[in-house]
Amino acid sequence: MRHLLFLHGAMGAQSEFNSLMEKLGKEYQCHSLDFYGHGQSSFGAQFGIDVFAEQTMEYIRQYDIKGCDVFGYSMGGYVALFLEQANPGTFRSIMTLGTKLQWTQEGSEKEASRLNPEVMEEKVPEYVDSLKKLHGDKWKELCIQTANMMRYLGNMPLVTLETLADIRIPVRLGIGDLDRMVTLDETVAAFRVLRKGSFLVMPTTPHPLAQVNKDRLAYKIEKFLET
């Protein structure tokens, strides 16, 4: 049975993949983890894409699943692409959904500004409640650390069109047609430089994973893995 690793997005947790793992668990040995500071995982000494990539590599070594397939949602897709370009052959294939691949100073500041805990408590209390359920008392610190990570990416992107062109495994870049964080143009630009790339648009699909149709997504993941 092939191994399939799920990597969650910023402000997310591995528990968000429970239904997908259940749907795909009959055909694949499914794995997931909480990045440092997320879900049930405590903060490490450092925080960022490169740290999460090393954490993922440690998981792969621990469970001896090098060459597994991976589905990365949003930041999880960025981590997977960064890890594969730095360590070719880590994965058999990569599928992403809602992964932002063009980080600029202006764009990163816009996204980071949305992660002010005090403003969030006032403006989006329901979202804050969901963060508390996922992360407990860590949620405020997670907002601050994630905002700093986004600003760092705006100044020093770790995945670029040049580095994507070096990836030799199959990669499918997915985007929801209602995604307000990731643009179609940036996703298509990344797809065009991939050696073994493919492109997927999910209809009536916004950015938040909680609002993605899991039956449809599971089907799309399975079809990609069959290729």
Rosetta silent file (secondary structure, phi, psi, omega in degrees, C-alpha in Angstrom):
SEQUENCE: MRHLLFLHGAMGAQSEFNSLMEKLGKEYQCHSLDFYGHGQSSFGAQFGIDVFAEQTMEYIRQYDIKGCDVFGYSMGGYVALFLEQANPGTFRSIMTLGTKLQWTQEGSEKEASRLNPEVMEEKVPEYVDSLKKLHGDKWKELCIQTANMMRYLGNMPLVTLETLADIRIPVRLGIGDLDRMVTLDETVAAFRVLRKGSFLVMPTTPHPLAQVNKDRLAYKIEKFLET
SCORE:     score description
SCORE:     0.000 S_00000001
   1 L     0.000  129.410 -179.786    0.000    0.000    0.000 S_00000001
   2 L   -70.915  151.653  179.786    1.384    3.402   -1.007 S_00000001
   3 E   -96.326  136.641  179.697    1.986    6.058    1.615 S_00000001
   4 E  -127.932  119.273 -177.249    0.203    9.422    1.379 S_00000001
   5 E  -103.488  131.731  177.462    1.310   12.316    3.563 S_00000001
   6 E  -105.634  130.930  178.110   -0.962   15.284    4.317 S_00000001
   7 E  -120.874  123.278 -172.871    0.573   18.664    5.194 S_00000001
   8 L   -82.847  171.747 -177.602   -1.706   21.346    6.629 S_00000001
   9 L   -91.548  178.066  176.403   -1.806   25.070    6.032 S_00000001
  10 L   -61.726  138.331 -178.367   -0.869   28.104    8.119 S_00000001
  11 L    67.359   11.997 -179.321   -3.056   28.396   11.224 S_00000001
  12 L  -106.514 -169.485 -179.720   -4.246   24.832   10.503 S_00000001
  13 L  -157.519  160.543 -177.821   -3.719   21.406   12.031 S_00000001
  14 H   -63.600  -25.754 -179.239   -3.540   17.781   10.973 S_00000001
  15 H   -62.258  -21.126  178.723   -6.995   17.123   12.429 S_00000001
  16 H   -67.003  -15.079 -179.316   -8.468   19.073    9.495 S_00000001
  17 H   -95.653    3.529 -173.442   -7.541   16.111    7.283 S_00000001
  18 H   -54.055  -46.717 -176.899   -9.475   13.501    9.290 S_00000001
  19 H   -69.234  -38.252  177.406  -12.296   13.141    6.773 S_00000001
  20 H   -64.248  -41.412 -179.822   -9.930   13.052    3.782 S_00000001
  21 H   -66.811  -34.689  176.748   -7.773   10.423    5.440 S_00000001
  22 H   -66.790  -41.728 -178.764  -10.847    8.360    6.190 S_00000001
  23 H   -67.729  -33.989 -175.383  -12.012    8.583    2.579 S_00000001
  24 H  -100.868   -3.712 -172.979   -8.596    7.647    1.158 S_00000001
  25 L   -68.368  -17.936  179.032   -7.471    5.276    3.893 S_00000001
  26 L   -75.854  -25.852 -177.058   -8.702    2.143    2.140 S_00000001
  27 L  -104.407  -22.648 -175.137   -6.337    2.676   -0.784 S_00000001
  28 L  -134.637  148.200  171.422   -3.427    4.481    0.871 S_00000001
  29 E   -82.183  106.067 -170.834   -1.538    4.396    4.147 S_00000001
  30 E   -91.272  141.596  179.700   -2.275    7.968    5.268 S_00000001
  31 E  -132.980  153.229  171.750    0.009   10.108    7.416 S_00000001
  32 E  -159.092  165.317  178.447   -0.148   13.632    8.834 S_00000001
  33 L  -151.586  157.829  172.799    1.557   15.769   11.441 S_00000001
  34 L   -92.848  121.890  173.020    1.126   19.056   13.253 S_00000001
  35 L   -62.637  156.183 -178.449    3.798   21.599   12.374 S_00000001
  36 L   -51.463  132.422  178.176    5.472   23.197   15.386 S_00000001
  37 L    86.085   -5.717 -178.165    3.100   25.537   17.214 S_00000001
  38 L  -109.611  148.805  173.867    0.037   24.105   15.485 S_00000001
  39 L    54.535 -123.373 -178.123   -2.611   21.756   16.825 S_00000001
  40 L   -90.354    1.788 -176.977   -1.171   19.418   19.439 S_00000001
  41 L   -93.830  138.010  177.954    2.437   20.391   18.699 S_00000001
  42 L   -82.397  165.077  176.636    4.324   22.845   20.890 S_00000001
  43 L   -69.501  142.068  173.551    6.464   25.675   19.545 S_00000001
  44 L   -93.726 -171.640  179.501   10.054   24.830   18.738 S_00000001
  45 L   -68.243  -26.888  179.796   13.104   27.051   19.026 S_00000001
  46 L  -132.799  168.055 -174.380   12.413   28.340   15.498 S_00000001
  47 L  -147.852  130.011  178.218    9.389   28.770   13.257 S_00000001
  48 L   155.700  174.724 -176.660    9.121   28.917    9.473 S_00000001
  49 H   -57.900  -46.561 -178.644    8.952   27.045    6.186 S_00000001
  50 H   -64.865  -34.432  177.673   12.482   25.651    6.441 S_00000001
  51 H   -68.016  -44.048  178.663   11.810   24.480   10.005 S_00000001
  52 H   -65.384  -34.424  178.076    8.577   22.764    8.979 S_00000001
  53 H   -65.480  -42.411  177.984   10.383   21.154    6.055 S_00000001
  54 H   -66.813  -37.923  176.026   13.007   19.685    8.370 S_00000001
  55 H   -61.240  -41.295  177.697   10.246   18.521   10.732 S_00000001
  56 H   -64.114  -41.694  178.815    8.571   16.797    7.775 S_00000001
  57 H   -63.760  -37.810  176.936   11.839   15.153    6.784 S_00000001
  58 H   -63.738  -39.348  177.570   12.271   13.867   10.340 S_00000001
  59 H   -63.167  -44.017  179.872    8.771   12.378   10.177 S_00000001
  60 H   -61.244  -41.405  178.156    9.597   10.718    6.857 S_00000001
  61 H   -66.320  -43.483 -176.913   12.763    9.206    8.338 S_00000001
  62 H   -60.370  -41.987 -177.352   10.966    8.075   11.482 S_00000001
  63 H   -99.594    4.758  174.927    8.268    6.215    9.568 S_00000001
  64 L    54.165   54.156 -176.967   10.534    5.189    6.679 S_00000001
  65 L  -122.476   30.079  175.121    8.249    6.628    3.980 S_00000001
  66 L   -58.237  136.139 -176.406   10.724    8.336    1.654 S_00000001
  67 L    90.073   11.506  177.780    9.198    8.401   -1.807 S_00000001
  68 E   -74.231  164.699  169.792    5.671    8.841   -0.498 S_00000001
  69 E   -85.321  156.636 -178.787    3.038   10.925   -2.245 S_00000001
  70 E  -140.674  137.868  169.458    2.054   14.179   -0.565 S_00000001
  71 E  -113.334  121.477  179.645   -0.967   16.444   -0.535 S_00000001
  72 E  -117.312  120.255  175.869   -0.204   19.923    0.763 S_00000001
  73 E   -91.187  129.389  175.500   -2.917   22.421    1.483 S_00000001
  74 L    51.049 -116.966 -179.122   -1.886   26.102    1.273 S_00000001
  75 H   -58.104  -33.108  178.972    1.327   26.451    3.327 S_00000001
  76 H   -59.987  -36.053  175.371    1.641   22.661    3.407 S_00000001
  77 H   -66.489  -38.164  178.285    2.062   22.672   -0.357 S_00000001
  78 H   -63.788  -42.860  177.983    4.758   25.322   -0.063 S_00000001
  79 H   -60.700  -44.784 -179.062    6.583   23.185    2.507 S_00000001
  80 H   -62.594  -44.880  179.929    6.382   20.143    0.237 S_00000001
  81 H   -65.068  -41.887  177.982    7.711   22.008   -2.795 S_00000001
  82 H   -62.164  -43.593 -178.362   10.528   23.574   -0.772 S_00000001
  83 H   -66.222  -40.981 -179.524   11.505   20.200    0.681 S_00000001
  84 H   -68.738  -37.856  179.777   11.509   18.457   -2.697 S_00000001
  85 H   -70.050  -29.766  179.353   13.599   21.152   -4.372 S_00000001
  86 H   -82.629  -29.497 -177.504   16.107   20.989   -1.499 S_00000001
  87 L  -135.621   77.625 -176.581   16.086   17.175   -1.269 S_00000001
  88 L   -54.615  136.969  179.630   15.140   15.661   -4.653 S_00000001
  89 L    93.326    0.446  177.014   13.417   12.308   -4.387 S_00000001
  90 L   -61.225  -39.310 -177.340   11.824   12.959   -1.020 S_00000001
  91 E  -119.039  155.718  172.371    8.406   12.502   -2.617 S_00000001
  92 E   -81.216  -39.616  178.786    6.994   10.422   -5.454 S_00000001
  93 E  -158.163  160.143  179.936    4.536   13.167   -6.366 S_00000001
  94 E  -131.233  131.335  169.542    3.107   16.405   -4.942 S_00000001
  95 E  -123.289  135.093  179.716   -0.426   17.754   -5.146 S_00000001
  96 E  -122.306  161.526  170.156   -1.290   21.146   -3.708 S_00000001
  97 E  -143.304  126.883  175.912   -4.433   23.179   -3.187 S_00000001
  98 L    66.502   31.364  179.867   -4.511   26.891   -2.486 S_00000001
  99 L   -90.563  120.741  179.243   -0.726   27.251   -2.217 S_00000001
 100 L   -79.221  122.716 -173.890    0.465   30.832   -2.634 S_00000001
 101 L  -116.317    2.194  176.458    3.572   30.799   -4.809 S_00000001
 102 L  -127.302  100.052 -179.797    4.175   34.499   -5.388 S_00000001
 103 L  -104.714  124.490  176.656    5.157   36.338   -2.215 S_00000001
 104 L  -122.747  165.132  179.200    5.917   40.051   -2.390 S_00000001
 105 H   -60.011  -44.364 -178.813    6.513   42.592    0.350 S_00000001
 106 H   -65.927  -45.811 -178.504    3.180   44.254   -0.318 S_00000001
 107 H   -66.895  -40.563 -179.718    1.241   41.008   -0.530 S_00000001
 108 H   -67.799  -36.743  177.676    2.833   39.463    2.538 S_00000001
 109 H   -65.677  -37.468  177.849    2.159   42.577    4.603 S_00000001
 110 H   -62.021  -45.637  179.641   -1.481   42.471    3.532 S_00000001
 111 H   -69.585  -40.416 -178.681   -1.832   38.858    4.664 S_00000001
 112 H   -64.850  -35.007 -177.783    0.182   39.389    7.858 S_00000001
 113 H   -65.144  -19.950  179.736   -1.936   42.369    8.883 S_00000001
 114 H   -79.116   -7.261 -175.426   -4.975   40.086    9.072 S_00000001
 115 H  -106.272   37.618  174.054   -3.374   38.103   11.897 S_00000001
 116 L   -87.387  111.549 -172.969   -3.629   40.715   14.659 S_00000001
 117 H   -56.091  -40.834 -177.667   -5.144   38.751   17.586 S_00000001
 118 H   -66.019  -43.130  178.810   -6.892   41.742   19.182 S_00000001
 119 H   -66.643  -39.988 -179.764   -8.499   42.829   15.926 S_00000001
 120 H   -61.669  -41.007  179.804   -9.462   39.244   15.128 S_00000001
 121 H   -61.916  -32.507 -179.290  -11.256   38.832   18.453 S_00000001
 122 H   -82.700  -43.163 -170.980  -13.333   41.890   17.627 S_00000001
 123 H   -91.187  -35.078 -175.460  -13.912   41.383   13.903 S_00000001
 124 L  -132.310   62.599 -176.327  -13.955   37.577   13.404 S_00000001
 125 H   -60.686  -31.840  179.403  -14.896   35.978   16.753 S_00000001
 126 H   -67.679  -38.771  177.242  -16.164   32.780   15.103 S_00000001
 127 H   -66.241  -40.637  177.434  -12.808   32.257   13.398 S_00000001
 128 H   -60.447  -41.116  178.200  -11.044   32.902   16.709 S_00000001
 129 H   -60.543  -39.600  179.062  -13.225   30.248   18.347 S_00000001
 130 H   -67.260  -35.916  177.673  -12.168   27.772   15.673 S_00000001
 131 H   -66.641  -39.197  178.403   -8.498   28.642   16.280 S_00000001
 132 H   -63.207  -37.685  179.004   -8.919   28.079   20.009 S_00000001
 133 H   -67.973  -35.876 -179.313  -10.377   24.643   19.316 S_00000001
 134 H   -77.470  -40.776 -167.535   -7.466   23.745   17.058 S_00000001
 135 H  -120.540   -8.020 -177.939   -4.580   25.259   19.023 S_00000001
 136 H    67.216 -143.684 -176.074   -5.778   26.095   22.533 S_00000001
 137 H   -69.348   -9.015 -178.405   -4.024   28.942   24.295 S_00000001
 138 H   -76.575   -9.245 -166.221   -1.273   28.981   21.636 S_00000001
 139 H   -61.011  -37.448 -179.321   -3.480   30.650   19.038 S_00000001
 140 H   -66.797  -45.918  178.553   -2.350   34.231   19.696 S_00000001
 141 H   -63.294  -35.519  178.385    1.331   33.354   19.558 S_00000001
 142 H   -64.392  -39.339  175.779    0.660   31.337   16.431 S_00000001
 143 H   -59.340  -46.776 -177.803   -0.881   34.408   14.779 S_00000001
 144 H   -63.893  -46.855 -178.937    2.176   36.504   15.614 S_00000001
 145 H   -65.138  -39.677  179.941    4.660   33.865   14.459 S_00000001
 146 H   -67.443  -40.900  176.876    2.749   33.209   11.244 S_00000001
 147 H   -60.057  -42.280  178.505    2.553   36.919   10.436 S_00000001
 148 H   -64.479  -39.067  178.297    6.320   37.192   10.905 S_00000001
 149 H   -62.356  -42.120  179.624    6.821   34.166    8.644 S_00000001
 150 H   -63.377  -41.673  178.620    4.716   35.774    5.925 S_00000001
 151 H   -63.555  -37.885  177.786    6.729   38.988    6.121 S_00000001
 152 H   -62.597  -44.152  179.477    9.920   36.958    5.820 S_00000001
 153 H   -64.016  -32.206  177.281    8.611   35.248    2.680 S_00000001
 154 H   -63.857  -31.603  179.676    7.764   38.650    1.232 S_00000001
 155 H   -90.868  -29.864 -175.746   11.409   39.631    1.553 S_00000001
 156 L  -145.723   78.441  178.304   12.955   36.250    0.789 S_00000001
 157 L   -59.423  138.754 -178.605   10.711   33.728   -1.006 S_00000001
 158 L   -96.378  -15.851  174.392   11.930   30.165   -0.560 S_00000001
 159 L  -123.167  123.971 -178.671   10.107   28.789   -3.611 S_00000001
 160 L  -130.147  171.637  176.884   10.527   30.650   -6.903 S_00000001
 161 H   -60.053  -34.074 -179.708    9.882   29.961  -10.574 S_00000001
 162 H   -68.069  -43.932 -179.003   13.564   29.133  -10.925 S_00000001
 163 H   -73.919  -33.032  177.068   13.572   26.566   -8.129 S_00000001
 164 H   -61.900  -34.406 -178.620   10.262   25.064   -9.245 S_00000001
 165 L   -65.338  -17.357 -179.683   11.794   24.395  -12.656 S_00000001
 166 L   -87.497  -12.074 -178.166   14.293   22.055  -11.010 S_00000001
 167 L   -74.470  128.940 -171.238   11.660   19.727   -9.533 S_00000001
 168 L  -105.124   -6.489 -178.116   11.584   16.489  -11.522 S_00000001
 169 L   -93.318  164.391  175.752    8.607   14.640  -10.035 S_00000001
 170 L   -62.994  133.236  178.241    4.925   15.029  -11.016 S_00000001
 171 E  -133.499  126.579  173.468    3.350   18.094   -9.422 S_00000001
 172 E  -113.429  120.960  179.206   -0.289   19.124   -9.662 S_00000001
 173 E   -98.114  118.642 -179.320   -1.091   22.675   -8.560 S_00000001
 174 E  -108.819  148.960  177.055   -4.702   23.138   -7.518 S_00000001
 175 E  -146.706  142.325  173.909   -6.652   26.316   -6.866 S_00000001
 176 E   -82.659  142.271 -176.818  -10.259   27.023   -5.976 S_00000001
 177 L   -70.701  -10.304  177.277  -12.076   29.339   -8.346 S_00000001
 178 L  -109.676   14.186 -179.012  -13.281   31.399   -5.364 S_00000001
 179 L   -68.536  125.240 -179.741   -9.879   31.653   -3.664 S_00000001
 180 L  -101.340   -3.701  179.100   -9.234   35.231   -2.540 S_00000001
 181 L   -99.723  -38.528 -176.640   -5.725   34.645   -1.241 S_00000001
 182 L  -109.367  134.493 -177.737   -4.109   32.841   -4.166 S_00000001
 183 L   -94.278  153.485  175.616   -4.418   34.133   -7.725 S_00000001
 184 H   -63.374  -40.555 -177.210   -4.973   32.125  -10.862 S_00000001
 185 H   -60.628  -45.155 -177.771   -2.138   33.982  -12.583 S_00000001
 186 H   -68.278  -33.870  179.666    0.506   33.055   -9.997 S_00000001
 187 H   -70.830  -42.629  178.121   -0.603   29.422  -10.000 S_00000001
 188 H   -64.646  -40.755  179.137   -0.553   29.173  -13.798 S_00000001
 189 H   -60.141  -40.126  178.234    2.867   30.843  -13.925 S_00000001
 190 H   -68.883  -43.164  179.192    4.224   28.219  -11.536 S_00000001
 191 H   -57.459  -39.649 -174.404    2.569   25.369  -13.439 S_00000001
 192 H   -67.266  -23.166 -179.070    4.164   26.474  -16.700 S_00000001
 193 H   -93.359  -10.651 -178.384    7.727   26.092  -15.423 S_00000001
 194 L   -70.769  140.360 -179.955    7.235   22.635  -13.918 S_00000001
 195 L   -70.982  -39.358  179.816    8.844   19.746  -15.797 S_00000001
 196 L  -127.260   54.373 -174.557    6.022   17.342  -14.959 S_00000001
 197 E   -94.424  154.242  170.061    3.328   19.787  -13.970 S_00000001
 198 E  -143.443  167.131 -167.754   -0.427   19.714  -14.192 S_00000001
 199 E  -135.536  138.242 -177.721   -3.087   22.186  -13.183 S_00000001
 200 E  -135.271  130.954  170.757   -6.436   21.865  -11.431 S_00000001
 201 E  -111.170  123.423  177.977   -9.230   24.364  -10.822 S_00000001
 202 E   -92.962  118.835 -177.493  -11.745   23.323   -8.190 S_00000001
 203 L   -70.826  150.776  179.088  -15.175   24.826   -8.950 S_00000001
 204 L    45.950   45.134 -174.869  -17.156   26.734   -6.298 S_00000001
 205 L  -126.939  115.934  175.430  -14.193   26.389   -3.947 S_00000001
 206 L   -84.816 -174.829 -177.240  -12.877   29.185   -1.668 S_00000001
 207 L   -74.121  -45.930 -174.196   -9.529   29.176    0.128 S_00000001
 208 L   -58.306  129.830 -178.015  -10.461   27.888    3.627 S_00000001
 209 H   -61.145  -32.447 -178.937  -10.085   24.121    3.800 S_00000001
 210 H   -62.192  -22.373 -177.874  -13.155   23.874    6.012 S_00000001
 211 H  -100.742    5.721  179.048  -15.251   25.102    3.080 S_00000001
 212 L   -86.789  135.518  176.933  -13.799   22.697    0.503 S_00000001
 213 L   -67.419  110.627 -172.886  -15.999   19.792   -0.619 S_00000001
 214 H   -71.566  -32.853  176.612  -14.073   16.841    0.822 S_00000001
 215 H   -63.066  -44.783  179.698  -15.712   14.187   -1.385 S_00000001
 216 H   -65.646  -42.573 -179.062  -14.714   16.114   -4.488 S_00000001
 217 H   -65.776  -42.607  178.191  -11.211   16.784   -3.177 S_00000001
 218 H   -59.082  -41.032  178.106  -10.665   13.139   -2.225 S_00000001
 219 H   -62.177  -44.290 -179.159  -11.707   12.150   -5.744 S_00000001
 220 H   -65.827  -38.704  177.519   -9.289   14.650   -7.295 S_00000001
 221 H   -63.797  -46.126 -178.387   -6.426   13.460   -5.096 S_00000001
 222 H   -62.552  -42.140  179.190   -7.110    9.830   -5.973 S_00000001
 223 H   -64.002  -38.491  177.603   -7.281   10.570   -9.702 S_00000001
 224 H   -64.969  -42.586 -177.394   -3.967   12.410   -9.549 S_00000001
 225 H   -69.444  -19.496  177.867   -2.298    9.549   -7.716 S_00000001
 226 H   -78.147  -17.858 -176.974   -3.530    7.112  -10.368 S_00000001
 227 L   -76.369    0.000    0.000   -1.633    8.949  -13.111 S_00000001
